[in-house]
Amino acid sequence: MINEPAVDKLVEKLGTKEHPASRYELCVVVAKRARQVIDQAQNQGIKELPDKMKEIAFACREIESGKLSLTRD
């Protein structure tokens, strides 16, 4: 379970005032990014992420820092 960053903060960070994100959208974005991180690590021969961080936590940190955002089609 991820306690930090808080889910509500991630949902708020992911959406905008005009188009707020939902928890479902957060789950989808985090899952897709985690899969990308896993694939990239396997292609580069990396066994684990820095600080032994899990892929989902890594994706959540990217949302928190603003490196990852939601785009709607």
C-alpha positions as CSV (number, residue, x, y, z in Angstrom):
1,M,0.0,0.0,0.0
2,I,1.3,3.4,-0.9
3,N,0.7,6.0,1.8
4,E,2.9,8.8,0.4
5,P,2.0,10.6,-1.8
6,A,-1.7,10.5,-0.8
7,V,-4.2,9.3,-3.4
8,D,-6.3,12.4,-3.2
9,K,-3.2,14.6,-3.9
10,L,-2.4,12.4,-6.9
11,V,-5.9,12.7,-8.3
12,E,-5.8,16.4,-7.8
13,K,-2.4,16.7,-9.4
14,L,-3.5,14.5,-12.4
15,G,-6.6,16.5,-13.3
16,T,-7.4,20.2,-13.8
17,K,-10.1,22.4,-12.4
18,E,-12.1,22.2,-15.6
19,H,-11.6,18.4,-15.9
20,P,-10.9,16.8,-12.6
21,A,-9.4,13.3,-12.7
22,S,-11.1,10.3,-11.1
23,R,-9.5,7.6,-9.0
24,Y,-10.1,5.2,-11.9
25,E,-8.1,7.4,-14.3
26,L,-5.3,7.6,-11.7
27,C,-5.2,3.8,-11.5
28,V,-5.1,3.5,-15.3
29,V,-2.4,6.1,-15.7
30,V,-0.3,4.6,-12.9
31,A,-0.7,1.0,-14.2
32,K,0.3,2.0,-17.8
33,R,3.3,3.9,-16.6
34,A,4.4,1.1,-14.3
35,R,4.2,-1.4,-17.2
36,Q,6.4,1.1,-19.3
37,V,8.9,1.3,-16.5
38,I,9.1,-2.5,-16.2
39,D,9.5,-2.9,-20.0
40,Q,12.2,-0.2,-20.1
41,A,14.1,-1.8,-17.2
42,Q,14.0,-5.2,-18.9
43,N,15.3,-3.8,-22.2
44,Q,18.2,-2.1,-20.4
45,G,19.0,-5.0,-18.2
46,I,18.2,-3.2,-15.0
47,K,17.2,-5.5,-12.2
48,E,15.7,-2.9,-9.8
49,L,14.9,0.8,-9.6
50,P,16.9,3.3,-7.5
51,D,16.3,3.0,-3.8
52,K,14.6,-0.4,-4.4
53,M,11.5,1.6,-5.4
54,K,8.6,-0.4,-6.9
55,E,7.3,0.5,-10.3
56,I,3.9,1.7,-9.1
57,A,5.6,4.0,-6.5
58,F,7.9,5.3,-9.2
59,A,4.9,6.2,-11.4
60,C,3.1,7.9,-8.4
61,R,6.3,10.0,-7.7
62,E,6.3,11.0,-11.4
63,I,2.7,12.3,-11.1
64,E,3.5,14.1,-7.8
65,S,6.5,15.8,-9.4
66,G,4.6,16.8,-12.5
67,K,6.6,14.6,-14.9
68,L,3.5,12.5,-15.8
69,S,0.1,13.9,-16.7
70,L,-3.2,12.8,-18.0
71,T,-4.2,13.4,-21.6
72,R,-7.7,12.8,-22.8
73,D,-8.5,11.8,-26.3
